[in-house]
Amino acid sequence: MSAEGMEYDATHIKVLEGGEAIRKRPGMYVGSTGQRGLHYLVLDVVDRAVTEVLDGRAHSVDVTLTSDGGVRVADDGAGDVEADAPALERELTSFYAGPRPGGRRTEVVSDFGMGLFVANALSSRLTAEVRGAGTRWVKEYARGVEVDPSVTVGSATGSGTTVSFWPDTEIFETTRCSFSVLAERFRQLAFLNRGLAISLTDERPAYGHRRVLFQFPDGVRDFVAALYAETGTALEPDVFGFEWEDARMAGTMEVALLWRGFDETRIRGFANSRATREGGSHVDGLRDGVVAAVTAFARERLRAGSDLGARADRFVEGLTAVVSVKLDHPEFLGATRELLGNAEVRICVAEAVEERLGEWLDEQSERAPELVDRISRIVRGVEER
């Protein structure tokens, strides 16, 4: 090829802005154009509704997979049309829509969390509705562009915000969401946020609708009990748990755990409702605190030898636990953002677990013979070496 044929200058550059850029490179915003990206799109819309609940502006979130291939996400917020409608419109038409609750009140529902602007751009049609004080405000978009500059305003009963959208078949390889995948994520969110009630309805099956509602009054304690139930054991679990706020880590923690006679250790960590599959400082702190509390218990109540630390790591064997932290400034490490890095979190979680678990062990020693026997056997194993 000649040099003449390779000439390139500023005239060859095409600048893409707004919705056009999103539609040109959708994978940059939702990860893929397959079903996984489709689910991220749904979760981006759910993110806003969940934040409304956790900010105290609403009580519940209802998600519906409609028979015509759409998705409807509704909350029962106050529905201040005069204030909420302009804010919702800005979220649908730009990345920077103004202030929203931040820090620990911002839950990570989707791994991408790009907001309503992306959902609007990647949908063939989207309708936004705000209801409140007897008034109804509606605006419709097609592939991110408003259909009519005017809005529909009329009378309404009830209050809240509803966003209905139809993922674009020109963008996605499939527009059929998996009921089970979304249900599992919503179930997880309800475990991690005890004030949240979230439902999923499927209107697509020919044999009739199906609906699930998730709400767990005991938060991560219910989460641990559910993980324990997956083992198929019929016994009622004796779950230890607590909540704690620590200014040093600018956040709160919620911890729950139990021991049973299984070799498998299952510890799940979450930061601002994001699953940290690679662990991190909160998970390390949990392990540190458990080892410290059980070591102290064994030495004081079971008269263990000074060499107990040789097998102290065995105290987490058979442990089922969840540690969830809500931080003002979470620091995720690595490209996948599945590892929590905040160093101060490890110290805070470890100290809190050591103190609260130590108190519980002292209170439960006579009513938890299985745990005491387990510790005793580990202690004897150390002392008989």
N, C-alpha and C positions, 0 to 999 in steps of 0.2 A: 504494500500500500504506500502511495506517495505521501510526502509530508503535506501536500495540498489537501489530500483527502482526510487528513487527521486534524485539521484546524478546528479549534474549539475556543469560544469566547463567551462573554456574558449573555449574548443573545440566545445561547443554547440552554440557559438556565430557566427553568419554570418554577416559580414560587407557588407552592400550594398552601392555602390557609384554611383555617376553620374546618368545617365538615368535609370539605373536599380532600384535605390532607388525611383525615381519618378514613374516609372511604377508599383512598388510594392505597393506604398501608394499614389495613385493619388489624393485622397481627401485632403491630406495635402497641396497640391499645387494649386488646383483649386476648392476646397470646396466640390465637389461631383462628382459622375460619371453620374449624370442625366443631363437634359438639362441646368440647371443652371450652372453646371461646364463646360459644353460645351461652353456656352456663355462667361464665364470667359477666357477660352482658346482663343477664338477669340479676345477678348478685349486685352489680353496680347500681341498679335501680332499687333493689331491696335495701341497700346500704343507707340510702337517704331516709327511708321509712323507719328503719331500726334506730337510727340516730335520733329521730323525732321522739321515739318511745323512751330511749335512755336519757334524753334531755328533759323528760317530764312533760313534753308537749302532746303526747299521745299515749294510748294504753296498749294497743295491739296492732299487729300487721297481718294482713290477709293477702296471700298470693294465689292467683288462679291461672291455670293453664287452660285457655279457652278452646272451644271446639273448632274454631277457625284458624288455629295456629298462633294465636296471640298470647300475651302474658299481661295480666292485670295485677298491679301492686297497689294496695290501698291501706291507708292508716286512718285512725279515728281521731286525729288531732283536732284542735280547737277550730281550725278553718277560718282564720282571719283573712277574708278575701282581699281586703284593701292592702294588707301587708304581705301575705303569703303568695298571692298571685304574681306580683312583679318579681319576687325573689325566685319563685319556681321558673318563671320565664327566663330569667338570667342564667339559671343553672342549665336550662335546656339549650341555650344558645352560645355559651362560652365556658371555658375551663375555669375561669376565675370569677365566681359568682358572688363574691363577698364573704363576710365572716360566717363561719359555721362553728358549732361546738368543737373544741380542740382537745388535745392531750388525751387523757385517759377516757374521756367521754366519746371519743371517736373510735368506733369499733371497726375492725378490719373484716368486713363481710366478704369482700372479693380480694383476691391476691393482687389485682391491678388497681381497683378503686379509682377509676377514671371519671366516674360520675355520670350524670344524666346527659351531658353533651354528647358523649360517645354513643350512648344508647340511642339518642335521637338521630344521630348521623347514620347509624348502621341499621336503622329500622325503615321499612318501606312506608310505614305509617305510625304515628304516635299521637295520642290524645292525652292532654293534661287537664285535670279537673280539680278545682278547689271549691269546697262547700262550707258555708258558715253563716250564721245569723240570718238564715232564710234566703241567702243569695248563692247562686251557682255561677262559677266562672269556668269557661272551657276554651281551650285553644288546640288547634290541630296542626300537625306538621307532616310533610312527606319527604323522606330522606334528609331530614334536618332542616328543611326549608318550610317556613310557615305557609300554610295553604291560603290563609286570608289574614291580612293585617288586623282586621277587627276581631273582637272576641265575642263569644256567646255569653250573655249574662241573663240569668233568669232566676226564678224562685227554686228553692231546694229545701229538703228536709234533712236533718242530721248535719254532721260536720266531718271534715277530714279532707285528705288529698288522695287522688287516684291517678296513677299513670298507667295507661294501657298502650302497649306497643306490639308491633308485628315485625320480628327480625327479618331482614331483607334476604330473599332467596337469591338475589344477585351477588350477595356477599358470602353467605354461609353455605357450606356443603349440605347441612341439614338444619332445619328450623324446628325440629322436634326435640323438646327438652326431655330429659330423663326424670321421671317423678321420684325415683329412689335416690338419685344423686342429690337433687335439691332438698328432699326430705331429710337426708342425713345431715346436710349442712345446717338446715334450720333447727334440727334437733340439737345439734352441737351448740348453736348460738343460744338456744333457750337454756341449756345447762349452764353456760358461762355467764349468763345475764339473767339473774333470777327474777327481775321485774318484767321480763319480756314474754308476751304471749304471741306466738306466730303460727299461722295456719297455712296449709297448702292444699288447694282443691284442684282436682283434675277433672275437667269436663269433657275430655276427649274420648274415653272408652265407650264403645258402643253398648256395653252391658250396663252402663250406669256410672254416675259420678262416684269419686272416692275423695275422702277428705281426712287429713290428720291435723291435730292441734297439739302444739308443744308448749308446755309451761311447767317449770319445775321449781316449786317453792323452796327447796333446799339446795338449789344451785349445784355446785360441784360435788357435794355429798351424794346427790342423786346421780351424778355422772359416774362416780366411783361405784355406786351400787349397781348401776346398769352394766358397767364393765365386768363387775363380778358375776352378774347374772348370765353374761355371755359364756361363762365356763360351764353352765348347765347345773350348777349347784343349787339345791332347793333351800339351803339354810339361809336364814335372815342375816344379812351382813351387819357387823358391828363397826360402823364407819366413824372414824375420828375426823373432825374438821374444824376449821376456824377461819375467820377473816381478820385482817390486820392492816393498818395504815402506818406507813413509815415515811416521815418527811425526808429522810436521808436519800431515799430512792425516788422521791416525788411521785408516790403512787401507793396503790393498795395491792394486797395479795389475798387470794382465797385458796386454801389448801384442804384437801381431803385424802385420806388413805386408809387402807386396811391390810392386814396380813391374813393369808390363808395358806394351807398346806400345798401350794403349787410351786413348782420349780421356776416357772416363768415370772419374771419381774416386768410389770407394765407401768411405766411412768410416762404420763403425757403432760407436756408443757404448752402453755398458751400465753401470748403477750398481746393485750388489747384485742382479744378473741382471735388472733392469728395463731394457727397451729405452728409451733416451732419444732418441726420433726427432727431437726438435728440437735435439739436441746438448747443449752446455753446456761447463762448464769443463774437463772431461776431454778432450773432442774438440778444444777450442781449444788445450789444452796439447800434444796430439799434433801438431797442425799447427805450433805454435811450435817444438817440438823437432825435427821433421823439417826445417823450413826452416833452423834454426840449424846442425844437423849437416851438411846437404848444402852449405850456404854455406861452412862452414869447410873441408870436404873440397875443394870446388872452388877455393878460394883457395890452399890449401896444396899440393894435388896436381896441379891443372890450371892453376895460376898465373893464376887469373881476376883481372880488374881490380877496382878498389875500388868500381865502380858495379854490382857483381853484385846488390846488393839491389834494383835496379830491377825485376828479374824473379824474385826469390827465391820469390814465391808460385807460380811455375810448377813448382817442385820437387814439389808434391803432385799434379800432373796425372798421371793414370793410376795413382794409388795405390789399392791395395785394402788396407784396414786395419780392425782391430778393437781397441778400447781398452775394457777392462773393469775397473772399480774396485769394490772392496769396502770400504765405509766404515762406521765405527761410528755416524756421525751424518750420513747423506746429507740434503741439502737440495734438494728438488725444487721448482721454480718453476712457477707457472701452474696453472690449473684441471685440466689434463690430466696434470700431474706428469711431463712428458716432457722436461724441461729441467733439467740439474743445475746448481746454483748455487754450490756450495762454492768460494769464490775461491782458497783455498790449493791446491786440487787442480790448477788450471791450472799454477801454478808448479812443483809437484812433478812432474807428468807431463812438462812441458816439459824440465826439467832432466834427468830420468832418460832420456828419449828422446834428447836431445842427446848425453848421455854414451855410452849403450850403442850407439846407432846410429852414432855417430862411430867407435867402436872397430870395429864390424862393417864399416863402409865401408873402413877402413884394411886390414882383413884380407881383404876380398872384392874389392878393386879389380881384381885380375888375373883373378879367376874370375867376375866379373860384368860382362863387356864391354858388354852391352846397357845396363846402368844407367850405366856410365861414359860410354858414347857418348851417352846421353840427356842427361846433365849437361853434357857437352862441347858439344853442339849448343845448349843453352840459354845456356851461357857465351859461345859465339861470337856468338849472336844479340844478346847484350848488348854485346859488345865491338865489333861491326861497325856499331853505330848511328851 
